Amino acid sequence: MVDYSFTEEQELFREAIREWLGKNLTLEQVRENDTKHELPKSLVKGMGDLGLLLLTLPEEDGGSDADWVTATIGAEELGYADISVASPVFYLVQASWGYVINSLASETVKEKYIRRAATGNGFIGIGVTEPGGGSDVAGFKTTFKPNAGGGWNINGEKCYISGTAEAAEVDGGYFVSGFNNRAAGHRGMTAAFVPINYEGVEITKRFDNMGRMAISTGGFKMTDVNVPADYQLGETNRGFYNTMEGFDAARVLVSASCIGAAQRAMEIGMDYIKERHAFGQPLAKYQGIQFDLADMVAHHEAIKTLVYKTAWMLDKRYKENKYNALELSKYISMCKYLAPHHALDTFRRVLYWMGAYGYTKECPLEMGMRGVMSYCIGAEGTANIQKIVISRETLGRDWTKTR
Ligand SMILES: Cc1cc2nc3c(=O)[nH]c(=O)nc-3n(C[C@H](O)[C@H](O)[C@H](O)COP(=O)(O)OP(=O)(O)OC[C@H]3O[C@@H](n4cnc5c(N)ncnc54)[C@H](O)[C@@H]3O)c2cc1C
């Protein structure tokens, strides 16, 4: 028998954060953040005080040992509250990449950077994408050379990186991977924690994005950045695999935030069509609108079920060693392929229900549309990259080699 229910603890967690977000992150506040291009410090600190940031980490490292289903609930609720998906980025990058970074980090990195991020006084993110392209991780140019102190001398450039301005402000840092042995291909990559304010690191720009304006997206250059040995993350030559593990956890949470945002869009739309009249009756009475809604609701429930099933599989992997990374990757990629597109489609359709009002900034929907589109393109892999994984794990590797 399959049990689809949440535990009492998970239900209480959902209720508690929905109530807190309902007070601290209203749609008006989201609009203000979007316009001012920043998240209020009180919001970030409040998320830290609530135990929302890095909740997946063990308690001794500043987390609350939350399972992945609980972390997924958090991501869904944040997407529901902040349809621009700016604050969900802050949450999910840290909850997912933070978990992986913490599992690979030395006590020094934990003490200096990770535990601080858990309280909302720090930031840890992911610096993977390079100017030459983000999809092809094994094609990156960043190099790791052994330095005299037993650590790494790092050179390279990263771009379209979430949270560079916020990280600089609180002296945070990034998971960065590069080649220590290019001849070995993806088996010659290593990862390290690179503090954004470290000697040799220079923030090159803040991109003027079209959406999720309240969190920065920037680039940084690393010129002879010498990190000590205890800033290495995981084993030498495992950087590619560590990167893939970070993607896996983050893709599930990204998908959940898109589900939350899509749910809010439908609710905003339903309120509107019950009020707005045309040809003598509310829009909600027209079957053309009802069928549109039915289509969205059916897709929504199917994709949401997939997202929670995949979070459950992640828990089975980490707690019971039940699924291996490849078995999971197909499900994770199906979530990341479907959820952002579903959210984007939902925003577009509901926005059409609202006619000209939907096209204005008086209506919150355009913020959501701009925000969730970022997840169709980037952040943990494009739609085509998810399709590559899904077909590879369905057809077999011999049919789907990319190089
Ligand atoms: C708002 C935002 C925030 C981001 N934050 C971060 C961050 O915090 N950290 C980080 O590391 N990155 C981040 N990114 C970057 C993101 O992960 C990349 O944009 C993404 O991986 C794609 O890389 P690219 O943009 O270089 O596109 P490319 O890799 O150049 O791809 C361009 C297009 O070609 C397609 N394509 C590529 N290869 C294939 C193939 N083999 N078959 C078919 N199609 C293919 C892609 O699907 C895409 O449509 C962010 C991006 C955005 C938009």
Ligand as a Chemical Component Dictionary entry (heavy atoms), coordinates in Angstrom:
data_LIG
# 
_chem_comp.id                   LIG 
_chem_comp.type                 NON-POLYMER 
_chem_comp.pdbx_formal_charge   0 
_chem_comp.three_letter_code    LIG 
# 
loop_
_chem_comp_atom.comp_id 
_chem_comp_atom.atom_id 
_chem_comp_atom.alt_atom_id 
_chem_comp_atom.type_symbol 
_chem_comp_atom.charge 
_chem_comp_atom.model_Cartn_x 
_chem_comp_atom.model_Cartn_y 
_chem_comp_atom.model_Cartn_z 
_chem_comp_atom.pdbx_ordinal 
LIG C1  C1  C 0 18.592 33.782 -12.809 1  
LIG C2  C2  C 0 19.685 32.758 -12.954 2  
LIG C3  C3  C 0 20.431 32.388 -11.833 3  
LIG C4  C4  C 0 21.461 31.456 -11.961 4  
LIG N1  N1  N 0 22.173 31.099 -10.849 5  
LIG C5  C5  C 0 23.223 30.257 -10.977 6  
LIG C6  C6  C 0 24.042 29.916 -9.845  7  
LIG O1  O1  O 0 23.778 30.301 -8.707  8  
LIG N2  N2  N 0 25.126 29.129 -10.036 9  
LIG C7  C7  C 0 25.470 28.648 -11.256 10 
LIG O2  O2  O 0 26.465 27.943 -11.348 11 
LIG N3  N3  N 0 24.717 28.950 -12.351 12 
LIG C8  C8  C 0 23.604 29.729 -12.233 13 
LIG N4  N4  N 0 22.840 30.055 -13.335 14 
LIG C9  C9  C 0 23.272 29.605 -14.648 15 
LIG C10 C10 C 0 22.489 28.410 -15.169 16 
LIG O3  O3  O 0 22.681 27.292 -14.399 17 
LIG C11 C11 C 0 22.879 28.264 -16.638 18 
LIG O4  O4  O 0 22.245 29.331 -17.317 19 
LIG C12 C12 C 0 22.461 26.956 -17.244 20 
LIG O5  O5  O 0 23.191 25.897 -16.718 21 
LIG C13 C13 C 0 22.648 26.977 -18.773 22 
LIG O6  O6  O 0 23.915 27.434 -19.118 23 
LIG P1  P1  P 0 24.060 28.595 -20.205 24 
LIG O7  O7  O 0 23.150 29.683 -19.844 25 
LIG O8  O8  O 0 25.490 28.877 -20.352 26 
LIG O9  O9  O 0 23.500 27.934 -21.545 27 
LIG P2  P2  P 0 24.278 26.943 -22.543 28 
LIG O10 O10 O 0 24.911 25.831 -21.783 29 
LIG O11 O11 O 0 25.137 27.741 -23.430 30 
LIG O12 O12 O 0 23.050 26.377 -23.376 31 
LIG C14 C14 C 0 22.323 27.216 -24.290 32 
LIG C15 C15 C 0 21.163 26.423 -24.846 33 
LIG O13 O13 O 0 21.643 25.242 -25.518 34 
LIG C16 C16 C 0 20.995 24.097 -25.022 35 
LIG N5  N5  N 0 21.906 22.948 -25.034 36 
LIG C17 C17 C 0 23.169 22.892 -24.509 37 
LIG N6  N6  N 0 23.692 21.658 -24.722 38 
LIG C18 C18 C 0 22.743 20.928 -25.372 39 
LIG C19 C19 C 0 22.679 19.591 -25.872 40 
LIG N7  N7  N 0 23.689 18.724 -25.706 41 
LIG N8  N8  N 0 21.549 19.197 -26.513 42 
LIG C20 C20 C 0 20.503 20.052 -26.670 43 
LIG N9  N9  N 0 20.505 21.324 -26.233 44 
LIG C21 C21 C 0 21.607 21.753 -25.587 45 
LIG C22 C22 C 0 20.568 24.452 -23.603 46 
LIG O14 O14 O 0 19.464 23.671 -23.190 47 
LIG C23 C23 C 0 20.208 25.922 -23.761 48 
LIG O15 O15 O 0 18.881 26.043 -24.182 49 
LIG C24 C24 C 0 21.754 30.910 -13.229 50 
LIG C25 C25 C 0 20.989 31.271 -14.340 51 
LIG C26 C26 C 0 19.949 32.156 -14.203 52 
LIG C27 C27 C 0 19.122 32.495 -15.403 53 
# 
loop_
_chem_comp_bond.comp_id 
_chem_comp_bond.atom_id_1 
_chem_comp_bond.atom_id_2 
_chem_comp_bond.value_order 
_chem_comp_bond.pdbx_ordinal 
LIG C1  C2  SING 1  
LIG C2  C3  SING 2  
LIG C2  C26 DOUB 3  
LIG C3  C4  DOUB 4  
LIG C4  N1  SING 5  
LIG C4  C24 SING 6  
LIG N1  C5  DOUB 7  
LIG C5  C6  SING 8  
LIG C5  C8  SING 9  
LIG C6  O1  DOUB 10 
LIG C6  N2  SING 11 
LIG N2  C7  SING 12 
LIG C7  O2  DOUB 13 
LIG C7  N3  SING 14 
LIG N3  C8  DOUB 15 
LIG C8  N4  SING 16 
LIG N4  C9  SING 17 
LIG N4  C24 SING 18 
LIG C9  C10 SING 19 
LIG C10 O3  SING 20 
LIG C10 C11 SING 21 
LIG C11 O4  SING 22 
LIG C11 C12 SING 23 
LIG C12 O5  SING 24 
LIG C12 C13 SING 25 
LIG C13 O6  SING 26 
LIG O6  P1  SING 27 
LIG P1  O7  DOUB 28 
LIG P1  O8  SING 29 
LIG P1  O9  SING 30 
LIG O9  P2  SING 31 
LIG P2  O10 DOUB 32 
LIG P2  O11 SING 33 
LIG P2  O12 SING 34 
LIG O12 C14 SING 35 
LIG C14 C15 SING 36 
LIG C15 O13 SING 37 
LIG C15 C23 SING 38 
LIG O13 C16 SING 39 
LIG C16 N5  SING 40 
LIG C16 C22 SING 41 
LIG N5  C17 SING 42 
LIG N5  C21 SING 43 
LIG C17 N6  DOUB 44 
LIG N6  C18 SING 45 
LIG C18 C19 SING 46 
LIG C18 C21 DOUB 47 
LIG C19 N7  SING 48 
LIG C19 N8  DOUB 49 
LIG N8  C20 SING 50 
LIG C20 N9  DOUB 51 
LIG N9  C21 SING 52 
LIG C22 O14 SING 53 
LIG C22 C23 SING 54 
LIG C23 O15 SING 55 
LIG C24 C25 DOUB 56 
LIG C25 C26 SING 57 
LIG C26 C27 SING 58 
# 
